Amino acid sequence: MPQKKKIPFWPGLVLAAVLVTLLAVIFIVPQTENETEQSSVQMPEKQPVQTPVREPSPQAIEPTTKAPSIGQVIEALPPEEALPAIRVAHGLALIIDDVGYNISALKRVLALSVPVAISVLPEGPFAGKSAKLAHQAGQVVMLHLPMQPIDPSLQMSESFLLEGMSEDVIRETFQRDIDRVPFVEGVNNHMGSKLTQLEMPMRQVMQLCREKGLFFVDSKTSSGSIAATMAKKMGLNWASRRFFLDHIMSSEAMLHEWERARACVRKGRRCIIIAHPRAASVAFLENNLTEDDAANMVSIRQLLKGKSRMELPQNHALEEVQ
C-alpha cells in the first residue's frame, strides 16, 4: 500500500501569518487612526496662539544709512493729513520774504526750530533749492509774487505782474513764476504798491490762486492795497501782514517791531510779521527769540481766514488781520 505524502509544515505557518496580518489591518489600524484623529482635534486648545507676521515693506528690506527726514515723511503723505490746518484764535506767524539768493541765511532761519513760512522769489538763482530745503524742514513754502511798485525807478524783471497786462499774459507770467518754486502752498506779493491797488489785476491773481488751491497773504506794501479784500471776495483763505521786522535796519528798530508783535499776541490777536534773510535780521532772530516767543508762534496756515476743515466755534469771533 503506497505511503501518503506529508504536507510540509511551513506553508501553514505562512498562511497563518497572512491571516493574522489581514485581521490586524481590518480591525486594529482603523481604531488607531480614529484615536489619532480624536487626539488631533484637541491639540489646538493646548497650542499657543500665533501672532500673524507682516511682510516687511520694500523700504524696510533695503538697507538705509539714516532715518527719513521730517520733510520726506510729510512728502509721502497727503497734504491735509500731513499738516492739518487747525485755526487758532491768536498767535504770531513769521514769513521770511525774498528767499532764493542766500542758502546759508535760509539754513540759519530753518535752524530756529519755530514755524516759519518761506516766501521764495521765482527769479532767485536758488529758488528751487530753497523751496526744497524749506519743504524738507516741514515749513510752508510760498511764492513771493513780484508785482509792479509805484516807484518806476525800481528794477523789474520778466517775473513781475504789471498794470495793463492782459488776462492771458498775467496767467502766463503767474504760471512761469510758480513753476520755478516747487511745493508752493500760498502766495504773497513782492513790492506791488501800485498793482495791489488795482481791481482787475487783483481779481485775476486771486482767480489763479483759487484755481490752484493757494492761499494769499497781502504784504501791505501800500495802505491802499485791496489784495486782501479781493482774496476774501474770491473765496480764498487769506490774511494780511501786520508788522515788518526789518523795514528799518537797526537793532533798536527791529526790537521795537518785535515788541509790538509780542504785544499783539498778548492781546489775543492774529499777528503776522514779515522779515528778510539779511544777515542782521537773521542774527536778530537768533539772539532774541525766547521760549515764550516760540510758544506763541504758529504756522501761517493757522492764521488764515476763510474756509477750513476745522472751523472755530461760532462764538469765536475772527478778528480782521490788518
Buried (B, 14 or more C-beta within 10 A) or exposed (E): EEEEEEEEEEEEEEEEEEEEEEEEEEEEEEEEEEEEEEEEEEEEEEEEEEEEEEEEEEEEEEEEEEEEEBBEEBBEEEEEEBBEBBBBBBBBBBBBBBBBBBBEBBBBBBEBEBBBBBBBBBBBEBBBBBBBBBBBBBBBBBBBBBBBBBEEEEEBEEBBBBEEBEEEEBBEBBEEBBEBBBBBBBBBBBBBBBBBBBEEBBBBBBBBBBEBEBBBBBBBBBEEBBBBBBBBBBEBBBBBBBBBBBEEEEEEBBEEBBEBBBEBBEEEBBBBBBBBBBEEBBBBBEEEBEEEBEEBBBBBBBBBBBEBEEEEEEEEEEEEBE
